[in-house]
């Protein structure tokens, strides 16, 4: 796997690199270090595969948040861990689907916790098996954007395809809750993946595929609380 580390202070680059290599092993990961966000963008455009990124938010040239936005706009979906002393920027990071925020200087216990979570959520993918059109199909839960109820069936929406199967929304919700904490039922007809929520308003949510879904009045407050909890837990 390729891990990208970008900080304009070499000491922090080395600290993160050493922690990552100690955790995953030098034979299982390659760390690429940069001091400028523009160099990360250039490397991505040249085809460098990126499995995770550690980005310093405050850099002299292209800062980490701007780098993250440009990477997302270019199609990069790798988890991003921000290095910063400004923890109040957690909600800004949510706009680029930040995976975590790590304070500076680096605290070993928090770094280890972040790397464990990174391994469990991105490098050990959670899978759901569905039966569709006579076949058993394996779906990564991270790829599910939302699920909608359709009479006696449900439609599972992914970024590039969807699957319609005969099952109740409540049943698929139970299955997902056993393997993931990322899903929330915002309406009797919709189950959404919190990691794909881009914007939240009082009556609807905007998802990563551009679809807006209604939030039932009875779930509005609870969903807002759950989303904020999810963002906080994802950030620190």
C-alpha positions in Angstrom: 0.0 0.0 0.0 1.1 3.6 -0.6 0.9 6.1 2.2 1.3 9.8 1.4 2.7 12.1 4.1 2.8 15.9 3.5 4.1 18.4 6.0 6.4 21.4 5.4 8.3 20.4 8.6 10.5 17.4 7.9 10.5 16.3 11.6 6.7 15.6 11.4 7.1 13.8 8.1 9.6 11.5 9.7 7.5 11.0 12.9 4.5 9.9 10.8 6.6 7.8 8.5 8.2 5.9 11.3 4.8 5.3 13.0 3.2 4.0 9.8 6.2 1.8 9.0 6.3 0.4 12.5 2.6 -0.4 12.4 2.2 -1.9 9.0 5.7 -3.0 8.4 8.1 -1.7 5.8 7.5 -4.7 3.5 3.7 -4.0 3.4 3.7 -0.2 2.9 5.6 2.4 1.1 5.6 6.0 2.5 6.0 8.9 0.1 6.9 12.2 1.9 6.3 15.7 0.5 6.7 19.2 1.9 4.2 20.9 -0.4 0.6 20.0 -1.3 1.1 20.9 -5.0 3.7 18.0 -5.2 1.0 15.6 -3.9 -1.4 16.8 -6.5 1.2 16.4 -9.2 2.1 12.9 -8.1 -1.6 11.9 -8.1 -2.1 13.3 -11.6 0.9 11.3 -12.8 -0.8 8.1 -11.6 0.7 7.4 -8.2 -1.7 5.1 -6.3 -2.7 6.6 -2.9 -4.2 4.3 -0.2 -4.1 6.9 2.6 -2.9 10.5 3.1 -1.6 12.4 6.1 -1.8 16.1 5.3 -0.7 19.1 7.4 -3.4 21.7 7.3 -1.1 24.7 7.7 1.7 24.8 5.0 3.5 27.7 3.5 2.3 27.1 0.0 -0.7 24.9 -0.8 -2.3 24.0 2.5 -3.7 20.6 3.4 -7.4 21.5 3.2 -6.9 23.0 -0.3 -4.9 19.9 -1.3 -7.6 17.6 0.0 -10.3 19.5 -2.0 -8.3 19.3 -5.2 -7.6 15.6 -4.7 -11.3 14.9 -4.1 -12.2 17.0 -7.2 -9.7 14.9 -9.2 -11.4 11.6 -8.0 -9.1 10.6 -5.2 -11.2 8.7 -2.6 -8.3 7.6 -0.2 -8.8 8.3 3.5 -7.3 11.6 4.6 -5.9 12.2 8.1 -5.2 15.9 8.8 -2.3 17.0 11.0 -3.2 20.1 12.9 -3.5 21.9 16.2 -6.8 23.4 15.1 -9.4 20.8 16.1 -12.2 23.3 15.5 -11.7 22.6 11.8 -13.4 19.2 12.1 -16.5 20.2 10.3 -14.5 21.8 7.4 -12.7 18.5 7.1 -16.0 16.7 6.8 -16.7 18.4 3.5 -13.7 16.5 2.0 -14.6 13.4 4.0 -11.7 13.6 6.4 -11.0 10.3 8.1 -9.3 11.8 11.2 -7.6 14.8 12.7 -4.4 14.3 14.6 -3.0 17.0 16.9 0.5 18.3 16.7 2.9 17.3 18.2 2.0 13.7 17.5 0.9 11.6 20.5 1.8 8.0 20.0 -1.4 6.6 21.6 -3.6 8.7 19.3 -1.5 7.8 16.3 -1.8 4.1 17.1 -5.6 4.4 17.5 -5.8 6.2 14.2 -3.8 3.5 12.4 -5.8 0.7 14.0 -9.0 2.4 12.8 -7.6 3.0 9.4 -6.7 -0.7 9.0 -10.1 -1.9 10.3 -12.2 0.5 8.2 -10.3 0.8 4.9 -7.8 -2.0 4.7 -10.0 -4.7 6.1 -13.2 -4.0 4.1 -16.6 -4.9 5.6 -18.7 -6.9 3.2 -22.4 -7.6 2.7 -23.6 -10.6 0.7 -26.8 -10.1 -1.3 -28.8 -12.5 -3.5 -29.7 -10.8 -6.8 -30.8 -12.3 -10.1 -29.9 -15.8 -9.0 -26.4 -14.9 -7.9 -24.7 -14.2 -4.6 -23.0 -10.8 -4.8 -20.5 -9.4 -2.4 -20.8 -5.6 -1.8 -18.4 -3.4 0.2 -20.4 -1.5 2.8 -18.3 1.6 2.2 -19.6 1.6 -1.4 -23.2 1.7 -0.4 -24.5 5.3 -0.7 -28.1 4.7 0.4 -30.8 2.1 0.3 -34.4 2.8 -0.6 -37.6 0.8 0.1 -39.7 -0.2 -3.0 -42.9 -2.0 -2.0 -41.7 -5.5 -1.1 -38.1 -4.9 -2.4 -35.2 -2.6 -1.7 -32.9 -0.7 -4.1 -29.2 -0.6 -3.0 -27.5 2.4 -4.5 -23.8 2.4 -5.2 -21.8 5.0 -7.1 -21.7 3.1 -10.4 -24.6 0.6 -10.1 -27.6 -0.4 -8.1 -29.1 -3.7 -7.0 -32.8 -4.5 -6.5 -33.6 -7.4 -4.2 -36.6 -8.7 -2.4 -36.1 -7.8 1.2 -37.5 -5.4 3.8 -35.6 -2.2 4.6 -35.7 -3.1 8.3 -34.0 -6.5 7.6 -31.1 -5.1 5.6 -30.7 -2.4 8.3 -30.3 -5.1 10.9 -27.7 -6.9 8.8 -25.7 -3.7 8.3 -25.9 -2.7 11.9 -24.2 -6.0 12.8 -21.1 -5.1 10.8 -21.0 -1.3 10.6 -21.9 1.8 12.5 -22.1 4.0 9.4 -25.8 3.6 8.5 -28.8 5.6 9.7 -32.5 5.4 8.7 -33.5 9.0 8.0 -37.0 8.1 6.8 -39.2 5.0 6.6 -38.1 4.7 3.0 -34.4 5.5 3.2 -31.3 4.2 4.9 -28.2 6.3 4.3 -24.5 5.8 4.7 -23.2 8.6 6.9 -19.8 8.5 5.2 -21.6 9.6 2.0 -23.5 12.6 3.5 -22.2 15.8 2.0 -24.6 18.4 3.4 -27.3 18.3 6.0 -30.3 20.6 6.2 -33.3 20.4 8.5 -35.5 18.5 6.0 -33.0 16.8 3.7 -29.5 15.4 3.2 -27.3 15.7 0.1 -25.3 12.6 -0.7 -22.0 12.1 -2.5 -23.7 11.0 -5.7 -25.7 14.3 -5.8 -29.0 12.8 -4.7 -31.0 14.7 -2.0 -33.2 12.6 0.3 -35.9 13.8 2.7 -35.5 13.4 6.5 -38.7 12.5 8.3 -39.8 15.1 10.9 -39.5 12.6 13.7 -35.9 11.8 12.8 -34.6 15.3 12.2 -33.1 16.0 15.6 -31.9 12.5 16.2 -30.2 12.4 12.8 -28.5 15.7 13.3 -27.1 14.5 16.7 -26.0 11.2 15.2 -24.3 12.9 12.2 -22.4 15.3 14.5 -21.4 12.3 16.7 -20.2 10.5 13.6 -18.1 13.5 12.5 -16.5 13.9 15.9 -15.7 10.2 16.2 -14.3 10.2 12.7 -12.2 13.3 13.4 -10.4 12.5 16.7 
